[in-house]
Amino acid sequence: MDQIKIGRFISEMRKQQNLTQREFADILGISDKTVSKWERGSGMPELSFMQPMCKIFKIDLNELFSGEKLAGVDYKKKAEENMMALVKEAEKMKKNIVGGSVLGYANYVEMDTRKVYKTNTEFWSTIGSDFLGATALPGWGGFFPSEDKLHLLGSLSGKSVLEIGCGNGQSLKYAADQGAAELWGLDISASQIERTERFLNAQGIPAKLICSPMEEKVDILTDYFDVIYSVYGIGWTTDLNQTFRHIHSYLKKDGVFIFGWSHPIHKCVSVEDGRLVFSNSYFNEEWYQADMSSKEIMLSNRMLSTYINALADNGFMIEKLVEETDREKALSSNTDFGRKALMLPTVFVIRARRISE
């Protein structure tokens, strides 16, 4: 579908009704920023808004999808074209990717912090680890070189360490095995915290564990940690700048922060009939809600530059950006995910340092 054409049509119809973007948004119960995105062609209205829009504009859905008023002679032809376009769009929506999993139906949504917390906490408290798998150190992600090869954390001997998104505790055990003197962990899910606590207690490893969203200020010591790391955790934040500000405050001067996440280009490309196909825009950073088996998740596909700029804006100096594939693992996997990893990065890891003031 031609989103640019549809966006211009929405703008034209709105103005014909003598409505400002704010007035139109208020009628639909959304923000004027959302209306602005539609009219710029940066996104499509959700289905739940389409019929109310058509009623306001005195048009039908076929005309909305066509981006123009239709005469009778063109109506049937356009209806068939729009039906095919809708089928193709529906298929594209299925290609949103988290880790190595292709999601079910994904719907772009307004970001509501409380709803994101509730949705994602429920996911991680129930099926999250089983559905997505648990990536833990020394691994940074599927078909990505391990920490044992990259040495991004540096020596942890005698260091105070904090993990953001501690999950099942495996990465904290890795840090303990590397000689870390003090372990802290943060996770949004109380169930994950309990799982981590049971696992570490069984190993005789003490740790201070806190249940909280990473973007909220919590009872974590400031100017304290030598190393903070996160394995597939940071991308779940609702506020990247706020998260990085907190992490900056927790670190000692010259302390290091290392995190890995699914590479943005990986989420835009799917494998179809053995070929790589762009199925989502790299530039689209809208929030989406997607089915994951019996649960849902809410995420935003941020660009790589968004992470880099947020680090720079919040007092970090970037020391290394790694975008690699472990070719031996990818070649031996004999899966679409492995074949894709041979052509583009599926994971990125950044090492940054708190700049001395």
N, C-alpha and C positions, 0 to 999 in steps of 0.2 A: 504494500500500500504506500501511496505517496504521502508521507506524513507532512511534508512541507506544504503541499497543496491543501491537505485537509486542515492544517493549522491556519492557513490564510483564509480558508472558507469559514472556519469558526470565528476568526476575527471579524470578517466581513458581516456575518450573520449577527454577531453580538452588537456591532455598531449600528446595524439596521434597527435593532431593538432599543437603541439609545441607552445601552448599558456600558458602564465602565467595567474594567476587569474585576475590580473589587466588588461591584454590585452583582456581577454575574457569578463570581465566586461565592458570595454570601447566599445567593439563591440555592446553589448546589451544596452549600455547607463545606466548602474547601477553601484553600488559601488562594490569593490572587497570583502567587508564584506558580502554582500548578497551572492556572489558566494561561499565564505567560509562557510556560513550557509548551503547552499544547499549541499555542499560536505561533511559536517559533519553529514548530515541527520537531521539537526535542523529545516528544513523547505523545502517546495516544491516550485518550480518556479511557478509564475502566468501563466495562460494560454497564455497571450499575449507574453510570452518569449519562450514558448515551441517549437513552429514551427521554429522560428529563430535558436534556439539551435539545433534542429534536422537537419536543413539545414547545419549548420556549421559542425556538427558531421557526416553528411551523414548517418543518421539513420531515422527511422520513429517514430511516437508517441507511437506505441505499444511497440517498443524496449525500448524507454525512460521509459515508465511506468513499464516495466518488469525489468529494470535495467540490461539488457544484450542483446547481439546480438542474434537473433533468426534464427534458421534453419526453412525451410518451413514446416516440419512435426510438429513443436511446435507452429507455428504461430497462427492458429485458436484457439487452446486451450488457449494460453496466452491472445489472444484478448478477449475471453469471460471472463476470470478471471479478466482482467484489467477493463472491462466494469462494472462488479459487484463491484469491488473495488472503482471505481469512483463514483458509485451510493451511496455507503456507506460513502465515504468521503464527498460527497455533503450533505448528511443528517447530518453528524457530524458538518459541517460548520454552520448549522442552529441553533446549540445549544449554540452559544455564548449568554451570558445573561447579561443584565444590569438591576439592581434592580430586579423586578419580571417579566420582559419582556424577552421572548425568541426572539432573533433577526432573521431577514430574512437572506439572503445570506451575508456572511462576507468574505472579501478578505484581506489577509495579504499584507501590502503595505510598501514602504519606507516612513519613517517619514519625512515630509516636514512641518516645523513649520508654514509657511504662509498658506499652504493648510489646516492644522489642524485648525488654527484660523478661517479661512473663513468658513470651513465646519461646525464646532461646533457653531460658532456665528450664522450662518444662522439657524441651528437647534433650538437653544435656543431663537432666535428672532421670531420664527414662532410657531412650534408645540411642542417644548420641554416639557414645563410644562404640557400640556394636554396629551401628549403621555406617558411620564414616570411618571407623577404625581409629585406633589410638596411635598417633605419631608421637614418638618420644625419643629423646636423646639416647644414643648418639645420632639417631636419624633426624633430619630436618624436613623430610617429605618424600613422597614417592619418586623414585628414580633420580634423587638428588644425592650428591656426594655426602658422606657422613661426617659428623664432627671429628671422628678419629682421623679423617683425611684432611679436613679443612682447618681445624684448630682455631675456629673463630672465637671461642670462649677464652682462649689463652689458658694459663695455669690457674686452676681453682684452689690450689693448695693454700689452706689458711684463710680463704676468702669468705666474706659474708655474701650470700647469694639469695636473690628473690626471683621466683618464677611467676609470671603472669599467665594465668590459665593453667593451673597445675594438674588438672585432669585426674589421672589415676595414680600419680606419684612416681611413675617410672623415671621421669627426667630428674626429679629431685634425688632419687637413689643414685642416678648416674653422677650427679654433682657431688653427692656424698662419697661415692667411690673414687672420685677424682681428688678427694682431700678437702672439700669445702668445710670450713669450720662452723658455719652457721647457716641454716636453711630456713627460708620463709616461702610460703606459697599463697597465692590468691586465686580464687575461682568464684564464678557467679552462682554455681550450683552447690547447695548444701550436701546433696548426695555425692557429688564428686569429692568434696572436702572430706566427707566421712570415709569414702573409699580410699582416698590418699592416706588418711590417718591410720586406718586399719593396716594398709600395706606397709607403711613406714614403721609402725609399731612392731609389726611382725619381723621386720628387718633390724630392729633395735636402733632405728635412726630417729633422733629427735628433730622436730620441725615446728615452727610457728605457722599455723594455717588460719587464713581469714576468708570468710565468705562475703563477697561484695562484688558489684560490677567494677571493672577496672577504671572507669571514668569518674567514679565517685571518690572523694577524699575519705580515707579511712585511717585507722590507728596503725599506721606504718611509720617507722622512724624515718626522719629526714636526714639528709647528708650522712647516710649510714652504710649503704651497700657498695661493695666493690664491683659486683656484677649483677645485672638484671637481664633475664632472658625470657623469651616466649616462643614456643613452638606451636604454630597454627592457632594462636590465641588473639593477637592484636586485631585481626580483621573483624572480630565480632563486636568491637567497640561502637557505640553510638556517637561518640565524640572523640575523634582522633587527636585533636589539639589538646583537649583537656587530659586525655590519657597520657600523652607525651609530657605535658607539664608536670603531672603527678610523678611520673617515672623520673624525670629530671630532678625533682625535689628529693626523691628517695636516695638517689645516688650520691656517693662522695664526689668531691671535685676530682675530675679525671677518671671517674668510674665509667664502665662500659655497659652499653645496652645492645643486645643482639636479639633480633627477632626474625622469624621466617613466616611466610604466608603464601597462599596460592598465587601464582603469577597472574597479573591481570590479563595478559594476552591469552593465557591458557583458558580463561573463562569465556573468551570470545570465539574460540575455535572448536568445532566439533569434527568428529571423524564420520564421514558418510561414504559408503562404498569404497573404503580404502583411501579416500582423499580428504585433505583438510579443508574445511569450509567455514568461512566467517559466518557466525549465526547471531552475534550480538555486537553492538558498537563498543569499541574500546573506550570511547569518550563518555558513555552513559554511566553516570554514577548514582542513578536513582536507586532508592531502596526497593527491594522486592520481597515478596512473601512466597514461599515455595513449599510444596508437599515433599515430605521425606518419610516415606512409608506411612505410618499411622500418625505422624506428628508433622509440625510445620517449623520452618526456620525463617528468620528475617535477617537479610544482609544487604550490603551495598557493594557493588563492584567498583572499588576505587582504582584510579590510575596509579601507576608506579610513581609518577611525579607528585601525586598528592601525599604519599608517604614521605618522600624525600623532602618536599617543601615544609611539611609539618614538623619534621625533625629539625630542620634548619631554623624554623621560626621559633622553636621552643628550646634553643640553647644547646643543640647537639652539633658536633662536627662528624660528618660521615667519613669513616675510615675505609670501609669496603662494602661494595655491592656485589653479590655473587648470583649469577644466573647461569647455572650449569646443569648438565645432565650426566648421570652415571651411565655411560653408554653400554657398559657391560651388562648392567641390570636391565636396561631398556631392551637391548637386543635379545636377551634370554627370556623376556617375559612372554613374547608372542601374543600380546594383547593390543587393542587399539590405543589404550593409554600409553603403553610402552612405545609403540610406533610413533605416536604423537610427540612423546618426549624426545625422540631423536631429531625432531624438526624444530621444536621451539621449547623455551623454558616453561616448566609447569610449576616451579617453585622459585621464589627469590628469598635471599637472606641478606639482611643489612647489619653491619656492625658500626655502631656510632659511639662517640665519647662525649660525656658532659664537659663542656668547655669551662676551663677555670675562669672565675670572675675576677 
